[in-house]
Amino acid sequence: MRNEISRLFREEVLRASPYHVGSAPAIRVKLNQNENPRALLPPTENLGGIVSRVEPNRYPSEQPDDLRLALADYAGVPPEWILVTHGSNEFVHSLCLSFIERGRCALIPSPAFSLFRNSVHLFGGDVVEVEATASFDIPVEEFARTAASAKPHLVILPCPNNPTGRDLSLSEIESIVKSTEGMVVVDEAYWEFTARPSAISLLHRYDNLIVMRTLSKAFGLAGIRVGYAVCNPDVAAELLKVRLPFMVSRFDAAIAIDVLRRPEAVQTAASELRIAQAQLAGELASMRGVSVVPSDTNFVLFTTPLGSRDVLDGLAARGVLVRDMSGYPRLRGFLRVNAGTEQENRDFLTALQAVLAD
Ligand SMILES: Cc1ncc(COP(=O)(O)O)c(C=O)c1O
């Protein structure tokens, strides 16, 4: 870009990189973004009704009341404790806009979902990282000590974590919340796959806590972009000030409400995916030279005796897409695969066996 043009951009923007997932031609089996292989869509006969009721000529409200109510019901809190978001990625920007500026820092475990770090930098903040242990767990005591000493304004605690798949116990989460005066955001994107009580149960004791959730994983709605935060109403009132109006479309809200009214379907889908993930991890671990990180989610992090790029390309050539995690310094050689349908999991395992035998 010409110099005169690039100088118009903020330094943080020029330094940043775009979020890039990568794709491959002719993919039949897509297991690279921790999605639910099945949308939990309303029955086809209801979809027509939803489409005809949405009134696309009217703006939605910033916090659609009926969606807020349905989310509150699902999360077991009063509606004032719910903030509807356009998915967690968007909400991370709202968090940074609220808590981060030059001279402030955020505390994040490493490795963790790269968007956290990138967003903090984009808003001019510094990132303090605490390295995971050899088993990829967040070292709770060290993390809490750093939270106390580094004085972060924002602490992002993904539980379970992506890309490691490792979770913390509720008491470990609480000990971190207690250790800091910063705002702790527990990212429970994969919570439905765990057996742990939600950090929502801590909210009545700690004002410096926000629980961030999404309908992109267990709910199978990554394509419609709906998430939510659960927090003290005073915190929600401040966060509302930084949000752009009308981020959740009427159509997205209507679909989300329909699925939220069927929590048993979500629970069944989550436990089926958990079982599929455990089988996938077991099959992977039984392959020669393959090692697997135990996971509390719908995905598995693993290594093979080959380079991760070669495995990625070999699988792609056989129509299977997984994620190469080598961009994370600690994860050179690692790949991540999420549980798909039974057939997709079989296709992935067969393709991997062929790649490793080549
Ligand atoms: C830990 C974690 N948080 C948040 C997200 C993003 O969720 P959303 O689709 O709601 O933006 C992801 C997506 O992969 C994730 O892994």
The ligand as a Gaussian input file, in Angstrom:
#p B3LYP/6-31G(d) Opt

LIG

0 1
 C      -13.007000     -20.642000      22.958000
 C      -13.858000     -20.003000      21.911000
 N      -14.509000     -18.874000      22.206000
 C      -15.291000     -18.273000      21.296000
 C      -15.433000     -18.772000      20.017000
 C      -16.248000     -18.027000      19.007000
 O      -17.581000     -18.249000      19.113000
 P      -18.634000     -17.481000      18.216000
 O      -18.980000     -18.377000      17.071000
 O      -19.787000     -17.269000      19.133000
 O      -18.050000     -16.192000      17.758000
 C      -14.770000     -19.942000      19.660000
 C      -14.901000     -20.464000      18.285000
 O      -14.287000     -21.388000      17.848000
 C      -13.963000     -20.570000      20.629000
 O      -13.290000     -21.677000      20.335000

